[in-house]
Amino acid sequence: MIAISIALVSQGVQPYDGELYMRPDSANEKVDSASSNRLWDNIFGRIFAPLTTLWIYALSTGEGYTAKCLRWSYLAKTLAPNSYNCFLFHQMVGQWYFAATRNGTMWNWWRFRKDFYWFSPAPCPVEWYEYFYVVLLVVGFSSLMNNVLPIVTDGLSKIKGIFIAVEVSDDENTGKLLAELIEGMTGIEPLMEYTLEQCGLASIGVPILVNLLNKNFSTKQRRLNITASDLVGAKTIGDMVEVVDAVKALADDQGV
C-alpha cells in the first residue's frame, strides 16, 4: 500500500502530455473549476480506506517496529505536541524563509491559479537540501508558539480582569457552559446526546476546545489542566461534561 501510494504521489500531474498510468485524463483537466480533479482525488483516497484502517489498527496494538519507533519519547513528547502548529504555520514560515534567503524576494503563490481552492498551487520552490532547514524552522516556530501562547493568554486575561469583573459561581452548570462554548465555536447549539461530529468538532477543533475548557472552568482557587487525551473516550457532549466534572473534582480534592 505504501509503495503504491508513493508511486501515485510521485507521478503528480500529467507532464508535457506524457502518458500517466492509474489516473484518468479527467483528473488532470484544467478547463473547469478543478471539480473533476478534486472528485477523483477524494474518491481515490477512499479506495485505500480499508487498507489504511488495518494499518492504523495494527499500530494501535502497540506491536511491530513502526509502533516501537512512534513510542520514542522524543517523538511522542517533544515533537508531537507541535503538530497542530506545524499545520497552521508551515506555509507562512516557508514564505519567510524564501524571502530571507532570496534578498527579500517574496514567493507569492496567490498569483497563480490554484488546482485546489484550499491548497497552494505548488510547493515552496527551494533546493532539495533546504527542505530540512524549512522543517527545522517550522517545528522551532511551532514550539515557540506553544510556549508563548499560554503566557500571552494569561497576560491578556489578567488585563481583562482589571477592567471587567468576572463573578465565578461554585455551582456553575458544566453542561450549560460547555454548550455555550461549543455554540460559540461552531454556531451549533448542541444537545447532551450530540456527538462531537454532529457539533462540527473534528480533531482540529478539539485542541481549541481544550484551551477554552481550561480557561473557562479554572478559577483563582482551582486551576484545571484538561488535555486532549482526557477527551479521547468522550463520544458525546454528555460524556465530555462528565470528564470536565471529574477533572474539577480532582482539582478541588488536591487543592490545585
N, C-alpha and C positions, 0 to 999 in steps of 0.2 A: 504494500500500500504506500509506504513512504517513498520507495523508488519510483513508482508510477506518478505520485504527486509531484516529486521533484522534476521529473521529466516534463510534465504538463506545465508547471510553472516556468520552467526554463525556456519553453517554447515561446511564451509571451504572445504577442500579436503576430499576424502573418507578415513576414518581412519581404519587401520587394516582390510581392505577388508570388512568392515561392510556395511550394506545397507544404501544407501543415496537417499533420495527422491528428486524429482523435479530437477534432474541433471543427464544427460546421462553419461554412463560409459566413452564414448569417451572424455568427457570434463576433465577427470582426467587421461588421458593417458600420460605416461611419456616417451614412447619409441621413440617419434618423437621430432621435434623441438617445441613442445607445440602449434603447429598451430591450432589443433582442440580445445585446451583449450582456446586460445585467441579468436578463431572464435565464440565459444559458448558464452563466456562471453560478447563479443561485441554484438552479436545478442540478447542475453537475456536482456542486459541492455536497448536495444532499445524497447523491449516489454513494458517497463514501461514509455516510452516517452509520450504517451497520458495522463496518469495519472500525470506524473511529470509536464507536461505543464499546466494542470488545477491547480495544486498546486501552481506553480510559478505565474500563473495569479491571483489566489486568494490572494497571498502575495502582488502582485503589486497594488491591490486595496487599501491596507493600512488598511483593516478591519481584525478583529479577534485577538486572543490572541498572535499568533505567530508573526504577524506583529507588534503588540504592543511591544513585547519583543525585536524584532530586531531594533526598533526605540530607544531603550535605548541609551542615549548619550554616555555612557562609551563604549558600544559595537560598536556603529557606528563610533565614532570619535577617540577613543583611540586604540581599538583592531583591527578594520577592516583595517586600513592602513598598518598593519603588515602582512596581509595575504599572500602577494606575497613572502615576505622574509621567512615566515614560510615554504612555499612550497619549497623554494630554500635550506634552511639551516637545516631542521629538521633532515635529515639523518646524516649530519656531526656533529651536536650538540649531537645527540643521541650516536654517537660513542665516542665523547669526554667524555660524562657523564659516559659511560660504563667503559672507561679506567681510569677515575678519581676515580671511586668507586670500582674498582676491581684490585687495586695495579698495575696499568699500563697495565693490560692485554687488548689488543685490540680486539674488536669484528669485525673480518674481514669477512663480508658476501660474499665477492667476491670469497672466497674459495669454495663456494657451488654452485651447479648447479642452475640456475635461471629458474623458471617456466615461467616468463615473462622477455624478454630480457631488458626491460626498467624499471623493478621494482626489488627491493631487494627480495630475496627468503623467507625471514622470518622477523617478527618484532624484534625490539630490545629486547633481552632476559633479561628483568629485572622483578623485582617483581611488582605486580599489583599497589601497592601504589606508586611506583617510577614513574609511568606514569605521575602523577601530577607534580612531580619535573621536569621531562623532558619537559613537556608542558610549564611550567613557564620559564625554561631556554631558550627554543626555542623562545618564544614570547619576552622575555627580550633581547636576542641577536638580533632578527629581529628589534626590536625597536631601539636598539643601532646603527645598520647598517643604519636605516632610518635617524638618526640624524648625523652620522659620514660621510655618503656618500656625502651630499651636501658640507660639509666643505672640504673634500679631493678633490672633483671635482673642487671646486672653487680655491683651492690652486694650483692644477696642471694646471688649465687654466691660472692662473697668471704667473706661472713659464714658461709655453709655450709662453705667451705673451712677456716675456723678450727676448726670443731668436728668435721668429717668429712674425713679424709684420703682423697684420691682418687688411686689409682695409675693412671697413664697408660702404656699399652703402645705402643711404637713399631710393633709388628707387629699392631695391632688388626685384627680381621676386619671390614671395612667392611660386607659383606653381612649378617653376623650382627647387628651393632649397628643397622643400618638396619631390619632385620626387627623387632627388638625395639622400636624407636621407633614403627614403624607399628602393631605389635600393641598398644602402649600407647595409641595414639590411637584406633584403630578397634575393637580387640578381635579382629581377624582376623590369624591367623598367615600371613603371605604367603610365597609361593614366588617364586623369582627370575624366573619367566616370567609372573607375575601382572601385569596392567595396573593402572594407578592406580585405574580404576573398580572393578575386582574387589576391590581392597583397601579400598574405601569412601572413597577420597580424591577428592573433587571439587575444583573450582577454589578453593572456600572453605578446604579443608584444606591446600592447598599452602603458603600463607604461614606457617601454623603449623609445618608440617614443615620449611620452610626455616630458621626460627628454631631449631628443635631440632637440625637438622644442624650449623649454625654453632656452637651451644653445645656439643654432644657431641663433635664432631670437632676442636675447637680445643684447643690446649694453650698452656702459657706460652711455648713457643718457636715456636709456629705458630698464627696466627690465620686462620681461614677466613672468606671473605666470599662464600658461595654466595647467589645471588639466584634469584628465581622464574624469571627469563628463562633461567637456566642449565639449568633443568629442563624447558623447553618441548619440547625434542626427545626427552625420555625417554619412551618408550612403556611400558616395563616396569620392574619393580624392578631387574632386572639392568642396564638402561640407566642407571638412577639411580645405581647403585653405580659405574659407570664414570665418571659425571660427578663424583661425590664424590672418587674416586681421582685424577682429573685435576686437580681444584682443590687437593687435598692435595699432589700432586707439584709443582704450580706454586708453592704457598706455600713448600714446602721448598727449591726451587731459588732463590727470591727471598729466602729467609731471613726471611719475614714471619711 
